[in-house]
């Protein structure tokens, strides 16, 4: 039994478990993008908070948005 059916013609398929839990494609992109953001954040944290970046929290949020966008592109490309 496949949890994510491969339906041709649709770029993203939604995952419905039972009749109560619904995982839209954006939720799956956030769940895939979060570990990617954790890796990027861990690698660049010392540089961002050392004073070289004017607003480190805004840059951190930008990296999170970029990682979610990248994971959404990967979801579309792989489905």
N, C-alpha and C positions, 0 to 999 in steps of 0.2 A: 504494500500500500504506500503510494508516494504521497508525501505531505504537500509538496509543491508540484502540481501538475504542469506539464509543459504543453500549453495550448498555443498552437501556431497562430500568428496574426496579432497577438496581444504582446506588447513589449514587457509588461510586468503583470504577473499573476498574483492575486491576493491569496493569503493563507488563512483559511477558516478552519478552526479546530472545533469540532462539535458544532453547536449552534449558538454558542455564547461568546467565544473569544475570536476577535477579528484583528489580524495584523495587516495594516495597509502597507504599501510599498515604502512610504516615507519612514514608517516605524522600523522597517527592516534596514533601511539605509542608515538611520541613526544608530541602530545596534551594530552595524558593520563599521560605521565611521568612528564610533567611540574608541575602540581599541587602537585604530590608526591614529587618532588624536592623542591618545595616551602615549604612544611611542614618540610622536613629534614633540609633544609637550615635555616629555622626559629629556629628550636630546637637546632642546633649545631653552630649557627653563633657566639655567644659570646665565646664559647670554641675555635673555629677555629682562630678567630682574636685576641685572648688574648695573643698569642705568644707561645702557646704549640705546634702548628703545624708549620713545617718549611715553607711550601708554601701553605697558605690557599686558594688561588685562584685555584691552581691545585687540591686540595682536593675537592673544590666546583664543579669543572668541572667533577671530578671523580664521585661524587654523582649524578650529572645530567646524566652522561652516564649510571650509574647503574640503575637509576630510569627509563630511557628509555628502557633499556634491560628488566627490570622487567615487564614493561607495555606491551612490545612486547610478552613476554612469557605468560602474562595473556590474551592477545588478541588471541594467538594461542590456549591456553587451553580452552577458552570460546567459540570458534567458531567451 
